[in-house]
Amino acid sequence: MNSPILIACAHGTSNAQGAAEVNALRDAIAALRPGLDVREAYVDVQQPDLVDVVAGLPADPAGASAVVVPLLLSVGYHVKVDIAKAVKSRPGTVAAAPLGPDPRLAALLDQRLREAGVTDNDAIVLAAAGSSNPNAAVSVEELAGQLRDLRSNRIVPAYGASAKPSVPEAVAMLREEAAGGAGAGESAGGVSVGGRVVVASYLLAPGFFHDQLAKAGADLVTEPLLPSPVLAEIALERYDAALAAHAVKS
């Protein structure tokens, strides 16, 4: 019996490097599970569109014929609306949880910060894409807590769009704290005068949102999460968990 298809659904990007990184992630997922049918899909910008990929699947109301694994870092509009709607349109198709939050992603962020030479005196803006869905901010806050378990820095979540504070706002706030201005004091946590403000890119790959981080006024911006084998491992775990949950309900 063949395993259900894994539809690796990414946001989509016009950035060539970002697209290549996501393609490599999809290949890494397939390499970890030989024989598994891993298919490409997107919710925006690129083709094939998830709706079309799901429409082309075999209908299997008796069991799961496919699992949509969001190559996304939090529960937001694309997970709750786009992916949920596509899955509902085809019997036998189920949705997995997104890749984050996950302690392994926090460890990967910590690795990116260390690679960039970030010290304990630096303040960190945890920069996520942002979503109009409040659940996305909850996911990012959870990831921030996991990162705080690994580092003593002042860490402030911020967003590229649709949620507050924006990344530039968070950078400005941390600069004011470091200078001893409004907002400094107890709330400033581990900020030391003279420390840098660093943006930790909580994004999968280069693209529009990552490009905007360089304009936020920070001293340093870390590289995105990809490439890393951790993402493929998490994606397969999400796939397996979705199948296990579906089997319990059936």
N, C-alpha and C positions, 0 to 999 in steps of 0.2 A: 504494500500500500504506500502510495506516494505521500510525502508530507505536504500539508497545505502550503500554498504559495506565500512567500513573504514579499509584500509590496513595501519597498523602502521609500517612504514618501517625504521628500524634502520641500523646503519653501520654494526654492528656485532662485537663481541669480543670473545677472548678465555679466558678472565678473568671471573671466575665463579661468583664473586660478581657483576661485571658489568653486566653480562647477567641477573642475578637475579633482579637487579635494573630496567633494561629495561622491563623485564617481568612484574614487579610490576607496572610500568608506563602503560603498555598496559592494565593490569587489572583495573587500576584506571580510564582509559578512558572509559572502558566498564561499570564500576560501576556508572559513572556520567551520562551515557545515556543508561538506561536499555532497552534491546531489540535490541540495535544496534549490528550488526555483526562486531566485531573487529578482524581482522586477522593479523597474524605475518608474517613479511618478512624482508629480509636483502639484502644489496648491496655487502657485503663482509664478509668473515670469517665464518659466520654461515648459517645454512639452516633453513627454506626454502628460496631459492633465490627469489628475487622480480620477476624476469622474469617468473619463474615457477608459482608463485602465480597468477600473472596477466593472464598467459596463461590458467589457470584453471577457470577463471571467465566466467559468462554468457555474451555473446555479446549483447549489447543493444544500437544500434546506435541512437535510438530515445530519449535516456535520459542517465543520469549518473547511471551506475550500481555499480561503485566503485570509491572511492577517495583515492589516495595514499597520506598519510600524512607523510612527512619526519620527523622522530624523530632525526633531525639534527639541528644545531644551526645557520647555515648560508647557503647562496646560493653558492654552490661550484660545483665541478665536479660531485659528486654523484647526486645532484639535477638536474643540467643542462644537464647531459649526461645520466647517468644510469637510473634515474627515468623518465626523459623525453622520453627516448627511449622505456622503458617498457610501458608507458602510450600510446604512439603513436601506439604500436603494437596491441592494443585491443580497438575497438570501445566502447564508453560508459564509458571509464576509464579516469579520470582526475587527475591532480596533484595539491595538495595544496602547500602553501608556507611553508618553514621550520619554526621551532619554534622561531628562532631569526632573527633579533634583536627584542626586546620587552622590554618596561620599567619594566615589572614585572620580567624579568630575571635580569635586573640591580639591582632591589630591592632585589632579591634573592642572588645575588653576594654580595651586601652590607651586607646582613644578615650573609653570610658565613664569611665575613671579620670580622664582629663584634664578631661572635662566636669564632673566632681564636684570638681575643684580639688585632686586628690591631688598631693602634692609628693614629692621624692626622700627626704625624711626620714620619710615615713609607711611603716608596715609593712602588708603586704597579705595578707589571707586570701582565697585563691581558692576560693570556695564553690561546690561542685558538689552535685548531688542525692544522689549516692551509690548504690551497688549492692552486692548480695551477691556479684556476679561480680567476681573480682579483675582481670579485663581492664579494667573500668571505671576502676579506680584508675590503671592503667598509662596509659590514655588521658588522664586528668586530669594526671598527672605530665608527660606529653609536652607538653600544652598549657601547663603551668606553665613548662616549659623555654623554650617559644616566647615566652612573655610576658617571661621574664627576659632574653631577647635584646633586648627593646625598652625595658626599664626596669631601673634599678639598685636598686630597692627589695628588701627582704627579702620573699619571696613564699612562703607556706606553703599547700599544698593542704589542703582540709578538706571535710567532707561533711555533708549534711543528714540522712542515714540510712544504716544498714547498713555503714558503713566508718568507720575512725578515721584521724585525729582528727576529732571532731565540730567544727562551726563554733565553738560556745562554747568548747570546749577549746583550739582554735587561737588564738582571741582572747585567752583568759586567759594562754596561754603567751607570746604576743608582748608582752602588757602586763608580764609578769614580766621578760622580756628587756630591755625598754625601761627598766625600773626598776633594772636591774643585778642582778636576782635570779638564782635557779637557772636554768641554761640560757643565760645570757648569755655573752658572750665570742666566740670564733671562730664558734660556731654562729649567732650573732645577725646575721651578715652586715652589711647596711647600716642596721640599726636605730640611730637616734640618740635619746638621751634627750630626751623632750619631743615626739617624733613621735607622730602619731595611729595608731590601728589601724583599718584600713579593710577592709571586706568587699567584694570584687569578685564580683558576682553572675554566676556562670557558669551561668545559667539562661536559657531562651528567653524566658519571659514571666512576668508576675505570676501568682501562684498560691500554693498552700499552702507550698511550700518557700521561696519568696521572702519570704512573710510572716514565716516563722520567723527569717529573717536579722536582722530588726529587733530580735529578742529576744536576740541573741547577745552583746550588750554592747560592740559596736564603736562607734567615734565616727561612722562614716559607712558607709552601704551604697549601692553604685552601682545604677543601673537595670539591668534585664535586657538581653539582647542585642537583642531585637526592640523597635521596628521597625528594620530595616536591609535594604537590597537585597542585601547580601552573602549572607544565608542562602538566598535563592532561587537565587542563582548557584551556590552549593555544592550545593544539592539537585539541580539539573539536571546538574551534573558527576557526582554520585554515580549518577544515573540512567543517564547515558551510559556510565560506566565499568562498571556492572553489565551492560548490554547487550553491551558489547564483550567482557567476560569470558565471558558466556554463548555468544557467537558462536564464540569460540575453542574452547570445550569441545564445541560441537555438531558 
